[in-house]
Amino acid sequence: MVAAVALAAAAAALGVTVFGGGSVNRPERPGDGLAEQLDALRGANDLVRATTEDVGQDPALYPTAYGRMEATLAAGRRSAARVPEVRTAALADLARTEVLDTPAWRAHYVCLSFTGSGGPPSADAATVLDRAGIRRKAEREALAYLRKPDEGDDALTSLATRAAFLQTLTCLGRGDDVPRAVLDRLATDTARADQPVPVLYAVDALRAAGVRARATRVLRDAGTHLNADCAKSDPMQRAALALLSQNLTQQTRSCLLPALKDSDTQTRWVARRALTSATAKSPAPLPAPAGSIRADGLVAKSPAQLGTLTATYNAARALTASAQQEQAPDWLKKRLKQLGSDPELDPSDRVLLAMTCHRLSLDCGPQAEKGAKEAAELKVPARLTKENQRSWYGALAARAEFGLGCRRTSVELPEDKGSPLSYRSLHIVTVLADAGCEQQAARLTKGVDLVAQVRKALRDRDLLTASDAAQAALVSDQNIPQSLWDEIPGLLRRYRDAEHGALYAATPGGPATADATRAAYYLLA
């Protein structure tokens, strides 16, 4: 997924900004401790975490789906083992409340949760989704995407998404509603794709729908890849290739065994699936699954505290806003360069990697170079809608980062003229301005007292809204009085993390986050 981009004020390096017909003194630049204190947000994978708070103890749909499938595979080899049944009410509650995923993706995870359970997955899944109130929405979304994939998705993301949604519709007994032409197009794209994981999922989904599928391109030189050094291939891709080629080499087996301890349930499931496949030459027993299933049949999120490229990009923006980009931690720069040289990097991560490296003035290698080229090719939808806001925002954010200029796009905000702008609307205004669409951003904020909104948001415990409101005020040429800039350092004190004073929380007393830290330094820049 691509991170949001707020307005990068050109005067940040000057300490003085001119707007509203006059000049004012901005707050003194914060101290030099941010780069060092990013260690508090360092993830186990050497990327920046979204928050200092430990996350991952509650159950979730994604780990439940893949954790249960992994446990089912393991139980199949141990007659005494039993996988706890899913409690319908508990799974329905997750399906209803995990709103960060769309209904179709939630339905996909629900269907996977019943795979290999012994009963009919369609009946169980339908019952859960009906109880969650999202079944019809999920079916409509899945069918719509299969018929017309999102233009903002790259080829492999599109392939994986179509495979997931086809599998979901088949699970729910709606497979016959998918047009034959759609299935044929998916089969053609599967044969042309060069990444084993999405190809494996597409082959699985098409076969379940009664369509013959071939992994033509991905199987070229499969033997060479399966016998290569472990470091040359991501475990998930290697496992998927072994399954597609029906060839589990001794080298691949050695490479996949450590993956059974991976923190990601999907990685563990694919690795175990390959290691327990009919072509596995060694019947040696495998270790028990690393995760555990609760009594209600659900699985908790991964306890590993991993960083993300989205949070890393927000940290990079905070560093540049405070003129500390040259002091970026060595561990972070090293990891970004590793990702930039990784041939197995997920293609959907390339643009955000390129944006982060560009922000920190790092040469991160070929994957970042590809990402920069892909950013220039992203299409900005002609009109912003609820349905396309993710791709609209991502395309404009990338154009903003690389200075690619404004693209004509129609935007209307839901608020009444003159009323305070929502956080979503402020986000829209700031990314428009940062992408060079200043006139449109100014039009959208006409008549809105953004200065008052900055003060109110800070006093109402909402740092993110306050920061975006200030950026929106700058681009709309509203006169921000010197008194506000004088107040900002004091107003921000209660948002500072008690232990790491260079980091900030979105609300006073809350955990420090990468996004809130970015927001604070944009106010202080």
Residue, then its C-alpha position, 0 to 999 in steps of 0.5 A: m500500500v502507498a503512504a500519504v504525502a503532505l505539503a513539503a514547505a519549501a521554506a523549511a530550510l530557511g527558518v522564515t516563511v512568507f505568505g499572506g502578504g508578510s513574513v513571520n518567524r517560524p518556531e526554532r528548529p527542533g533538536d538533533g535527537l530525532a535520527e537517534q531516537l528512531d531506534a525506538l521505532r526500529g522494527a525487527n526487519d530494520l524498517v521503521r514501525a508505525t508505533t512504539e506500542d507493541v502490537g499483534q496480541d489480538p486475533a485478526l482475519y489474516p493470521t486466522a486464515y493462514g494459521r488455521m490452514e497451516a495447523t490443518l496441514a500439520a494435523g493431517r500428519r498427526s492423527a492425534a492432533r485436532v484443530p479447534e473449530v471456529r466459533t461463528a460469532a467470534l469470526a463474524d465479529l472480526a469480519r464485521t470490525e476489520v474495516l481496514d480490509t475491504p469486504a471482499w478481502r475479509a470474505h476471502y480470509v473467512c473462506l480460507s479459515f474454513t479450508g480443510s475444516g471437514g465441513p462445506p466451506s461455502a455454507d460455513a463462510a456464508t453463515v459467518l459473512d451473513r452474520a457480519g452483514i457483509r456477504r452481499k457487499a463482498e460478492r459485488e466487490a469481487l465480481a466487479y473487480l474480476r470484470k474490471p480490475d483497478e487500473g492502479d494495480d500492477a500486473l502481479t497485484s491484479l493477478a493475486t487479487r483476481a485469484a483471491f476473489l475468484q476463489t472467494l466467489t467459488c467458495l460462496g457458490r457464486g463461481d458460475d456468475v463469473p463470465r468465461a471471458v474473465l476466466d480465460r483472461l485470468a488464465t492467460d495472465t497466469a501463464r505470462a506472469d513471472q512470480p511464483v506466489p501469485v501464479l500458484y494462487a491463480v492456478d489454485a483458483l482457476r482449477a477450483a473453478g474448473v479451468r485448466a491453468r498453466a504456469t508457463r513463464v514462471l516454470r522456465d529454469a525452475g530447476t536452477h532456481l530450486n537448487a540455488d543458494c537459499a539467499k537467492s530466493d524468498p522462501m515463499q517464492r521458492a515454496a510456490l515454485a516447488l509446488l508449481s513444478q512438483n519438485l521439492t529438491q533437497q536444497t529447497r527443503s533445506c531452505l524452507l525449513p527455517a521458514l516454518k519459524d517465520s512470524d508471517t502465517q502465510t509464509r509458514w503455510v506455503a512453506r509447510r504446504a511445499l514440505t508436505s506435498a506429494t513430491a516431498k522426498s523426505p518423510a522426516p517429521l516437521p516441527a509443530p506450527a510456530g503459532s497457536i490457535r485459541a479455543d475460539g478457533l482464531v489466531a492472534k496477529s504476529p507478535a513480531q514487531l515489524g516495520t513498514l515502508t509506509a512508516t519508514y516514509n513518514a519517518a523520512r519526511a520527519l527527518t527532512a522537515s527537521a533537516q536531519q536526513e543526512q543523519a538517518p540511522d545506518w541500520l535504516k539506510k542499509r535496509l533500504k539499500q538491501l531492498g533496492s537490490d532484492p530481485e524478489l521484492d514485491p513489485s507493489d513495494r517498489v514505488l514506495l521504496a523509491m519515494t523513501c530513497h528519494r526523500l533521503s537522497l539515497d541510491c538504493g539500486p535497481q528496484a528503486e530505479k524501477g519504482a521511480k519509473e513506475a511512479a512517473e507512469l501512474k495514472v491520476p484518475a480524472r475524478l476523485t471518488k470513494e471507490n478510487q481514492r486509494s489509487w488517486y491518492g497514491a498516484l498524486a503522492a508519487r508525483a509529489e515526491f518526484g516533482l512530476g507536476c500537477r495532473r488534471t483531476s476533478v475534486e469536490l469535498p463533501e463539506d459545506k462551504g466555510s465549514p471545518l474540513s475533515y482530516r480526509s479532506l485536508h489530506i486531499v488538499t495537501v497532496l494536491a498542493d504538494a503535487g503542484c495543484e496549488q490553485q485547486a487546493a486554494r479553491l477547495t479551502k476558500g472560506v474555511d478558517l484553517v488557522a482556527q482549525v489548527r488551534k482547535a485541533l491541537r487543543d482537541r488532542d488531534l495532532l494529525t488534523a492540526s498539521d494538515a490544516a496548517q499546511a492547507a493554510l499555507v497553500s491557500d495563502q491564509n494569513i497565519p499570525q505570528s502568535l500561532w507560530d509562537e504558540i505551536p512549540g508549547l501546544l506540541r509539548r503534551y504530544r511529545d513522548a515521555e521517554h523519547g522526546a524527539l518523537y510525538a503521539a497523535t494524541p497526548g499520552g498516547p504511543a509515539t507514531a511515525d505519522a504523528t512525528r512527521a506531523a509535528y515536524y511539519l508544524l515545527a519546520 
